[in-house]
């Protein structure tokens, strides 16, 4: 795996490289679509289409124009598009990656407890949120769904409902190939964004 780097400085480098990269090569690696007339890419993120304009260094949600692009989304899209490799999703789900403990604890802890509180007694709402993120059901826990954050980066939320013996619990798993496309700090950023989308979901 490539050495990690600061995601903010990584964004600057990625935009610079993306604006000068061969569009067909980028599209093939990232599974985005290059639109030569507009000079932009169309990429699906969390089930929604986004326009990526390398020269203007801008990202715009085409599916839901009223949704503001989160800070980490603006950072991670160009980084993913330049770092992605022609490595298919494996289907094997893992909890973390080698050397990734630092990015998922302390100040980097993901808000999974908040997700447990929101969905711990509401399986139907959890499943509805999964559909909204373009997810497909999995046979794990009491409910689960797999979703693609980026076309080559698959993740899964797993819910265990609250019962008389155990509290509710939500886990976030990653496809084993995710670290082939992004550094650990970028994986943490997209994991956090996924949790925030789940927390913000409403009927």
C-alpha positions in Angstrom: 0.0 0.0 0.0 1.2 3.5 -0.7 2.4 5.7 2.1 -0.3 7.9 3.7 -0.3 11.6 3.4 -2.2 14.6 4.7 -5.6 14.6 2.9 -5.7 18.4 2.5 -2.3 18.5 0.7 -3.3 15.3 -1.1 -6.3 17.1 -2.6 -4.2 19.9 -4.0 -1.8 17.4 -5.6 -4.8 15.3 -6.9 -6.5 18.3 -8.6 -3.3 19.4 -10.2 -2.6 15.9 -11.6 -6.3 15.3 -12.6 -6.4 18.4 -14.7 -3.4 17.2 -16.7 -4.1 13.5 -16.8 -5.4 11.5 -19.8 -9.2 11.4 -19.3 -9.6 7.9 -20.8 -7.0 6.5 -18.4 -8.6 8.2 -15.4 -12.1 7.0 -16.4 -10.9 3.4 -16.9 -9.1 3.3 -13.5 -11.8 5.1 -11.5 -14.9 3.9 -13.4 -16.0 7.5 -13.9 -17.4 8.6 -17.3 -15.5 11.3 -19.2 -17.7 13.9 -21.0 -15.4 15.5 -23.6 -17.9 18.2 -24.7 -18.0 19.7 -21.2 -14.5 18.6 -20.1 -15.9 17.0 -17.0 -16.3 13.6 -15.4 -19.5 11.9 -14.2 -18.9 9.7 -11.2 -21.3 7.8 -9.0 -20.8 8.4 -5.2 -23.1 6.9 -2.7 -25.7 6.2 -5.4 -25.7 9.7 -6.7 -24.1 11.2 -9.8 -21.5 14.0 -9.3 -19.9 16.2 -11.9 -16.2 16.7 -11.5 -14.6 19.6 -13.3 -10.8 19.3 -13.1 -10.0 22.7 -14.6 -12.3 24.5 -12.3 -11.5 22.2 -9.4 -15.2 21.8 -8.5 -17.6 19.0 -7.6 -21.3 19.3 -8.1 -24.1 16.9 -7.2 -26.2 16.2 -10.3 -28.7 13.8 -8.8 -29.6 16.1 -5.8 -28.5 19.7 -6.7 -29.7 21.0 -3.4 -27.4 18.7 -1.4 -24.3 20.6 -0.4 -21.1 18.7 -1.1 -19.4 17.9 2.2 -15.9 19.1 2.8 -14.4 15.6 2.9 -16.3 14.7 -0.2 -14.7 17.5 -2.2 -11.3 16.4 -0.8 -11.7 12.7 -1.5 -13.2 12.6 -5.0 -10.1 13.9 -6.9 -7.8 11.9 -4.7 -9.8 8.7 -5.4 -9.9 9.4 -9.2 -6.1 9.7 -9.4 -5.3 6.9 -7.0 -7.8 4.3 -8.1 -6.4 1.2 -9.8 -8.0 -1.4 -12.1 -8.5 -3.7 -9.1 -12.1 -5.2 -8.9 -14.1 -5.3 -5.7 -13.2 -8.6 -3.9 -16.5 -9.2 -2.0 -14.4 -9.9 1.2 -15.3 -7.6 4.0 -12.8 -6.6 6.7 -12.9 -4.4 9.8 -9.7 -2.5 9.2 -6.4 -2.5 7.4 -2.7 -3.0 8.4 -1.5 0.2 10.1 -5.0 1.6 10.2 -5.6 1.5 14.0 -4.6 5.2 14.4 -7.2 6.4 11.9 -10.1 4.7 13.7 -9.6 5.5 17.3 -9.2 8.6 19.6 -10.1 11.7 17.7 -10.7 9.6 14.6 -13.3 7.4 16.2 -16.3 6.9 13.9 -19.8 7.8 15.3 -21.0 4.2 15.3 -22.5 4.6 18.8 -24.7 7.4 17.5 -25.8 5.1 14.7 -26.6 2.4 17.2 -28.9 4.8 19.0 -30.6 6.0 15.8 -31.2 2.5 14.3 -31.0 0.1 17.3 -34.8 -0.2 17.5 -35.7 0.5 13.9 -34.7 -2.1 11.4 -37.0 -0.7 8.8 -35.4 2.8 9.0 -32.0 1.2 8.7 -33.0 -0.7 5.6 -34.6 2.4 4.1 -31.4 4.4 4.7 -29.4 1.6 3.0 -31.6 1.9 -0.1 -31.1 5.7 -0.2 -27.3 5.1 -0.3 -27.7 2.7 -3.2 -27.1 -0.3 -0.9 -27.9 -4.0 -1.5 -29.0 -6.2 1.4 -26.6 -8.6 3.0 -27.3 -11.6 5.3 -25.3 -10.4 8.3 -26.5 -9.3 11.8 -30.1 -8.5 12.1 -29.9 -6.3 9.0 -27.0 -5.2 6.7 -26.3 -3.7 3.4 -23.4 -3.3 1.1 -22.9 0.0 -0.8 -20.3 1.5 -3.1 -18.9 4.8 -1.8 -16.9 5.1 -5.0 -17.3 2.7 -8.0 -14.3 0.7 -6.8 -14.7 1.2 -3.1 -17.3 -1.0 -1.4 -18.4 -0.8 2.2 -21.1 -2.3 4.4 -23.1 -1.4 7.5 -24.2 -4.2 9.8 -27.0 -3.7 12.4 -27.6 -5.8 15.6 -30.9 -4.7 17.2 -31.2 -4.0 20.9 -32.6 -6.9 22.9 -33.0 -8.0 26.5 -29.4 -9.1 26.8 -27.3 -6.9 24.5 -27.4 -3.2 23.4 -27.8 -2.2 19.8 -24.6 -2.2 17.7 -23.7 -1.0 14.2 -20.5 -2.0 12.5 -18.8 -0.6 9.4 -16.9 -3.0 7.2 -14.7 -2.4 4.1 -14.0 -4.4 1.0 -10.5 -5.9 1.4 -9.4 -4.0 -1.7 -10.3 -0.5 -0.5 -6.7 0.3 0.6 -5.5 -0.4 -3.0 -7.4 2.7 -4.1 -7.0 5.1 -1.3 -4.6 5.9 1.6 -5.8 5.2 5.1 -6.6 8.8 5.9 -8.9 9.0 2.9 -10.5 5.7 3.8 -11.2 7.2 7.2 -12.7 10.4 5.6 -15.1 8.4 3.4 -16.0 6.2 6.3 -16.9 9.3 8.4 -18.9 10.7 5.5 -20.9 7.4 5.2 -21.7 7.5 8.9 -22.8 11.2 8.6 -25.1 10.4 5.7 -26.6 7.6 7.8 -27.1 9.9 10.8 -28.7 12.6 8.6 -31.1 10.2 6.9 -34.8 10.9 7.5 -38.0 9.5 6.0 
